[in-house]
Every structure is written in structure tokens, then in C-alpha cells.
């Protein structure tokens, strides 16, 4: 039910699903294609690319807590969240387009300044849209069941975004007859084979950027006007017990489940960035599949995204920890083995289907890790609410997004530095064999180390079990029933739930 007593309609749910599309779609496309775009189309040296990516991610990380603080203090006649979504949606789409715009200059400094400025503008503005959009589910309705339905619709929006973020750039490049990335050996610069020119590739990237920018505006505005927001939220009477804002913040950053969640989410994000930002280069230089890259990426990403629903069912059946450990063993380890041993000469004509199966199988693990992190966030919010009486959704999401952005910046910087150490050069007709080998490590060994740290944290340090999670839910339901009967309710400390050691 909304504030006025009206039910959340199917249209509201659909609009909320679409509101998740803009940021996910743009970030998927940037994660898969921007590194190769900067390296091989813009032709920035590998040592310069980290300046763009790291600066963007640092500013992105800093933007989240600032935006969360500003949004939390906003109170207008149009609501708390949707005014910021409305203000941000068009400028964010414009900044996204110019991140892929070719400025027609060969000057390294001018290109570096251009792409750093617009990429940073996109990242910061996407935080202005993303923080209120992520929090909107908590403001759309006060009914937990309705929130669960909205989250289920959001999963559908995420699937659509992941498929579109890989399909639109890939299909546009294919329509222009351009492979992903610029190979001078096949484009007439240093070789004799005909192919798509650099100018054609630049045009293809700009066309795909225009399409995604248009979708960003359309879906963002649908979310703004199609999802209700409760404007006069009932204050939590438990805060009258004496906990002040500074004390609550202190409790938050000494709360063991929250600290564990920051590390878990951060290392999952870092590993995912290593894989996403290097997968196009792996297809080109490790597996020699530059002509099939535009096909492989959308197919594997789309099928992997469809695995979200069965992953969700398995997660509910087996629990968070068992599901995460099992998914790592079943999906990621086989992917690593295949990536470390396959070569074009080994498989011949079977290379393409083998790679599609392997990448799809590994992509299922990525969805499993992301989904587990999302549901664990709600567990930690509930546990903190039980202990302190304060949910602090915007602070939680801002902190998590900040850590993810910082870890992504580290991953992208390390990726480019390792490529530089392997003597990668986009203008070379043939890359050294060390480039292909380093790329194998960047999508297998290094992410595997991150995932190992995640498993150590979640098995030995993360204190919320399935039993304590159920106990927390029961206690919160009891507390909510008390709030329905009394105007003031003291904080409920359930000593049987030991989260902090």
C-alpha cells in the first residue's frame, strides 16, 4: 500500500523495473567496451588509460556518500528521491554519449582531457540518479510483501539491462562490419587485409552510445513518473530512546556484519571488474576471436543474465553461504580451467562454441555472487535495525557503492599496468605472446584470489546465519506489531542474536 492507501499496481512495478535499466545498462557497456575503446579506438597508451578509469572511479566513490547525505536531507513537495532522479537523468545521458564521442584529434593530451572529463561527469551524475533509485523501493511502499515484488521486477530490469548493455554496442559494431577493437593488421594501416576503418569503428561506437543514452532518458523518466513515493514517511519512534545520528553512524561502522559486507561486496566487485574490463581483449589476443567478439559478448551476457531467476531459487533453497560456496566450485573453477588451457590450435572449429559455453558458465557465477551480495545487504539492514532501531538505507547503499567504485578503480588500474608490463601496444600489428598470457591471469587467477578472500570472510567472519536471519525477521515482525498498537516503542535488543563480537 502507498501512503494514500492505494495498492502498488502492475504498472508501478513495471516502471520500477525499467528504472533499474539506465545505470545497469550503461555500466555494463562501459565495463565491457570502454577499456578496449580507449586502448584501441581512441588509442591511448595503456599507461594513460588508468588516469581516465581511476579518476572516474575515485570521483564516483566520493560522490555516493555526498549524494546520500544530500538526498537524505531533501524534502520537497515532489518527494525526497524523485526530484534528484529527474534532475540527473538527461545530463547523465548526455555525458554518457560524449564519453564515446570521437573528437577528431590525434593529440594525446587533448584526448586524455576529453575522455577523463566526460567519463567522470557520467560517473558522478549516475550516482545522483543511482542512489535515490536504489532507495526508491523503500519509499514506494511500506509493505514488505510489495517490496519483495518490486525487487523481483527489478531483477527482470537488470536482466534486460545486462542484455542490452552488451547487445547494443556489439550488434552496432557488427552492423557496421567492424570488430570490437582496432587491429591495424586487418584494417589497412600496417597490413594489407581490407576491413573496417578506424573512422567506421568510431562512428559505430557513437551510434550505440546514442541508442543507450536515449534508453537512459526514457527509462529514467518512466521511473520518475511511474513509481509512487511516500512523501510523509512516519518517523521511527524508537529513535526517541536516545540514539543520536552520530551515535548511530558510530554503531554502523563498528557493526561486524556491515564491515564484512563491505569487504564481500568490494572483492566481488573487484573480481567482476577484472573479468569484464579484459574479456574483450582476451577474445582478441588470447583466443584470436576478434571477428566473433561482437557475437560472443551479447550471447554469453544475455544467457548469464537469464540465470538470475534460477539462481534466486537456489539461493532461497540452500541459504546464502552454501549457495555462494557451491556456485564458486560449480561455475567459476571450470571456467578458470578452460581459460587457462584452451588455444585456437587445440580446438580448431570447435573454439567458438567452446568459448561461448565456458563464458556463459562462468557468467552464471558472476550473477550468483552479485545476487548473494544484494540479498545479504537487506539481511544486514534488518540486523542493524533490530540492534539500533534505525534502518539507514541511503547510508548503507552509499557506503557499499563507494567501496565497489574504489575497488573497481583499483582493478582497472592494475589491469592496465599489467598490460603495459606485458608490452601491449594497440598500434602493433602482432602483440607479444606475453599479452595473451597476462590476459589469462587477469580473468582467472587474480579474480580467483578475490573470490577466495570472499569465501574466507563469509565462512569464518560473517556472523549472520540462516538461523539468526530468521530470528531477526521474527523479532522485527513482533516489533512492527507493537508499533501498530503503541505510539512509542523502546528499542528491542534480542540477546539471542549475537552479531557483534
N, C-alpha and C positions, 0 to 999 in steps of 0.2 A: 504494500500500500504506500502511496505517496503521502506527502504532507496533507493534502486536501482530502485524503481518504479514497482516492481513485487507484484502481489497480494498475500495475505495470502491464501495458499491452504488448502484443506481439510486435507492433511497430516500434515501440520503445526499445524492446530487446534487440530488434534488428538494427536500429540506429546505433545502439551501444556497440554492437558487434562491428559495424562499419567504422565507428570512431577509433577502434584499435588499429585499423588498417594503415593510416598515414605513416606513423612513426615506424611501425614494424616493416612496412614495405620499403620505405626509403633507406632504413638501416640495413636491411638485407641486401639491397642493391649496392649500397656503399661498401658493405663488408666483402661482397663477392667480387665487385668490379672496380672499385676506386683504386686499390693498390696497383692493379695491372694497368689501369688507365693512366695514373700518374707516372708509372715507370716506363710504359711502352708507347703510349699515345702522346701524352704531354712530354715525355722523355726527360723527366727529372732524374738526376743521378740517384742511386739507392741511398747515398748519404744525406740527400736533401729531402727525400720523402718523409722520413721521421719528423722533420721540422713541421710539416703540414699535419700529419696524423697525431703526433704527440701534443702539439699546441691545441688542436681541436679537442682532444680528449681531456686535457687538463682543464680547459675552459668549460667544457661540458660538465666535468666533475664538480667544478666550483659553482656552476650555475644551479645545480639541483638543490643544495641547501638554501641558497638565496631565494630561489623561486618558491620553494616550500614554505619559507618564512613569510614571504610577501603574500602568497596565496592564503596562508593560514590567517593572516590579518585582514584580508579583504572581506568586505561585507557591503554589497550593493543591492539595489532593488532588483537586479537581474540575477543575483546569486553570488556565490563565493568563487566557483570554479569556472563556469561557462564564459564569463567575460574575458578571462585570460585565454581560454581556448579560441574564442572568436578573434581576439586581437592578434594572436600569434599565427593563425593558420595561413593567411595569404603571404605575409613576409617570409615565413618558413619555406613555403613552396617556391617563392622567387629565389631565395638563397640556394635552395637545392638545385634549381635549374642552372644558376650561374656557377655552381660547383663543377658542372660538366661542360661549361661553355668554353670553346676554344678561342683564345684572344688573338690569334694570328701573329704572334711574335716569337722569335727564337731566343730572346734574351732570358737567360736562366733566372736572373733576379726578379724580373717583372712577372714571369710565370709563377715563381715561388710566392711572391706577394699576393698575386691574384687568387690563387687556389687556397692559400692559407686564410685569407680574409673571408672568402665566401664559404669555405668549408666550416670555419669557426662560427660564422654567422648562422649557418644552418644548424650546427650542433647546439648552440646556445638557445636559439629560437625554438628548436624542437623540444628542449627542456621546458620552455614556457608552455608549450602545448601538452607535453607528456605528463608532467607532474599532476596537473588538475585532471587530465583524462584518466590516469591510473586511479585517482582517488574518487572519481565520479561514481563508481559502483557503491561506495559507502554513503554517498549523499543522495543517490537516486531513490532509495527506499530504505525503510527501517526494518524490513522483514528479512531474516536470514535466508529463508527459502527463495525469495525473489532474487537475493544477491547471488545465490548459487546458480540460479537460472541465467542471470546476466553473465556470470563468469563462464558458464558453458557456451553461451553465444559468443563471448569474447574469444574462446578457443577457436570457434569457427572463423572469426575475423582474422585471427592470427594465421590460420591455415591459408586463407585467401591471400593475405599479405605476403607470406613466405613464397607462395607460388608465383604471385605477380612480381615480387621483387627480383626473382631470378629469371622468370619467363620474359618479361617485357624487354629488358636490355638484351638478353640472349636472342630472342626472336627478331628484334630490330636489327641486330648485327647480322643475323642470318639473312634477313630480307635484303640487306644491302650487299650481301655476298662477302662480308668481312668477318674474319676470325676474331676471337677475343684476343686482344693484344696485337702488337705490330711486329711482324717478322720481316726484316729487310731482305732476307733470302728469297721470300716468296712475293715481295711487293715491288720489285724492280729497282730498289735503291742500291743495294750491294749485290743483288743477284739478277738472274735473267728470267725467272718464272713470273708470269703475269699474275696479278691478284689485286685485291682492293687496296687502293692508295691510302696514305695516312689521312688525307683530306676526307675521304669517304668514311673512314672509321670515326673521325671527329664528328662528322655530320650524323652518323648513326647514334652515337652516344648522346648528342644533343636532342635528337628526336625522342629517344627513350626517356631522357630526363624531362622533356616537355610532357610526355604522357603521365609519368609518375607525379609530376608537380600538379597536373590537373586533377588526378585522383586524390592527391593530398587535400586540395581545396574542397573538392566535392564531398569526400567522406568526413572531413573535419567539420564542415558546416552542417552535414546531416547529424553528426553527434551533438553539435551545439543546440540545434533546434528540435531534435527528435528525442532527446533524453531528458526526463524531468530532473530537477534539482531541488531538494528541500531547502528553502531559504532560511527558515527559522528553526534550526535544529535545537531540540531540547537539551539544555546543558546537563552534564553528568553530575548528579547531586553528591556523588561520592567524593568529588574534589573538595567539598566543604570540610572534609575531615582534616585538612591541614597541609596536604601536599601542595607545594607551590611549583611554579613552572621550572625553576632552576633545580629544585629537588627531583622533579620527575625526569628531567634531562640527565641528571647525575645517575639516577636509578637505571635509566635506559642504557647508558654506556658502561655500566658495570653489571648488566644483566647477561648472564652467561649464554642463554640461548640466542640472544641478539648478536653477541660477539661471534659466536660460532657461525651464525647465519651469514654475517658479513664475509667471513673467510670462505665459507662454502660457495656463496654466490659469486664472490670475486674470482676464485680459482676456476669455477665452471665457466665464467665469462672469459677469463684469460685463455683457457684452452680452446674455447669456441672461436675466439678471435684469431688464434694461431692457425686454426684449420681454415676458417672462412677466408682470411686475407691471403692465403697462399695456395688455395685449392686450384685456382685458375692457372697459376704458374706451374703447379705440379702436373696438370694435364698437358701443358705445353712442353716443358723442359725435362720432366722426368719420364713421362709416358709418350711424348711425341704425338699428342692428340689435339693440336691447336685447331684443326678443322672441325673437330667434334665437340669442342668445349661449349659452344652455344647450345648444343643439344643435351649434353650430359648434365650441366648445372641445373637447368629447369626441371628435367625429369627426376633427378635424384632429390632435389629440394622439395618438389611437389609431392612425391611419394613419401618422403620422410615426414612432411607436414601432416599428411593424412594419418600417420601413425599416432598422432596426439590422442585421438579418441580411444583406441585400444590400450595405449599406454596409461591413460587415466583410469580405465577399468582395472588394469593390472595393479596400479598403484593403490587403489582402494582395497583390492583383494589381499595384497601381501604387506601393505604398510610402506612407509617412506624408506626406511633403512634397507629392508630386504629387497625392495624394488630397485633401489639405486645400485646396490652391490651386484644384484643379478643382471641388471641391464648392462653394467660395465663389462662383466665377464662374457655375456652372451653376444653383445653387439660391438663394443669398441675393440676388444682384443683381437677378434678375427679380422676386423678392418685393418688394424696395425700390421698383422702378419702378412696379409695380402699386399698392402702398400710397400712393405719392406722387401718383398721378393719378386714381384711381377716386373717383367720387362716386355717391351714390344716384340723382341725376337722370341721370347719364350711362348707367347700366346698367339701371335700372328693375327688372323682374322677374328679370333675369339677375344681380343683385347677390349674392344668397346663394350660388349655385353658383360664381360667380367668386371670392368671398371664401374659400370652402371650398378651392378648388383652390389659390389663392395662399397661404393659410396653411399648407396641407399641404405645398406645395412648399418654402416657407421653413422649415417644421419639419424637413424632411429634412436641411437644412444644420445645424440645431442638433444633431441626432443624430450627424451626421458629425463635427462639432467635438468633441462630448463623447467619442465613441468614440476619436478620434485621441488626445485627451488621456490617456485611460485606458491605451491600449497604449504610449504614449510613457513613461508612468510606469514600466512594467515594463522598458522599454529602459534608462532612467536608473538604476534599481535594479541591473540587471545590470552596467552600465558602472561604477558605483561599487563594486560587489562585486569586480569584476576589479581595480580600482585599489587597494583598501584591504583586501579580504578580509572586509568587513562589509556585510551587506545593509541593516540598519536599516529594516525595513519600516514599523514603527509610527511612527518619526520622519518618514519620507518622507510617509506618508499624513497624519499630524498637521499637518505644515507646509503641505501642499497644501490641506487642508481649512481651515486657518487663513487662508491667503491668499484662498481662494474666499469665505469668510464675510466677510472685511474688504471685498473688492471688491463683494460683494452689498450690504453696508451702504451703501457709497458710492453705488451705483446707485439704491437705493431712496430715499435722502435727496435725491439730485439730482432724481429723478423728481417727488417731492412738492413740492420747492421750485420747480421749473419750472411745475408745475400751479398753485401758489399765485401765481406771477408772471403766469400766464395768466388770473387772476381766477376760478379754478374754485371753485364753491360747491355742495355737494350739495343744499342746500335751494332753489336757484334752479330755477324752472320751465324756463327755457331758458338753456343755458350760452353764454357768449360764443363767437364763431367762433374766437377765438384758442386756445381749449381744444382743439378738434379739430385745429387746425394743429400745436400743440405736441405733441400725442399722435402725430401722424405722424412728427415728428422723433425722438420717444423710442423708436420701434420701427424706425426706418430709419437716419437719419443718424448718431445717436450710437452705436448698436451697430456700424454700418459703420466708424466711426472706430476702435473697439476691435478689430474684426477686421483692419483694415489694420495695426495695430500687431502683431497676432499673426503676420500674414504676413511683416512685416519681420523679426521675431525668428526665425521658423522658417526663413526663406530665407537670411538673412545672418549669424545669430549662433548658431543651434542646431547644434552640431557633429556630432551623431550622424546618419550617413547609413545607407542600406541596406547598404553595404559594411562599414562599421565595426560595424554591429549584428550582421551575420553573423560577422565576425571575433571579436567579443565572445562570441557563443554558442559558437563553436568552442573558444575558449580556456577558457571555463567548463566545457564538457563534458570537455575534457582534464584540467582541474583536478579535476573530480569523479572521473574515473577514477583519478587519482593518490591521492585521498583513500581510495578503496576498497582501495588496496594498502598505504598507509603511514599511520601514526598521526599524524605531523607533516608538514605540507606548507608550504613557505615561500610567501610572497605571490608571485603571478605578475604581473609587470609586463610587459604586451605593449606595447613601444615603438612598434609599428606602428599602434596605435590612439591617436591624439592627441586627447584630449577637452578638455584644459585648455590655454589659451594664456596 
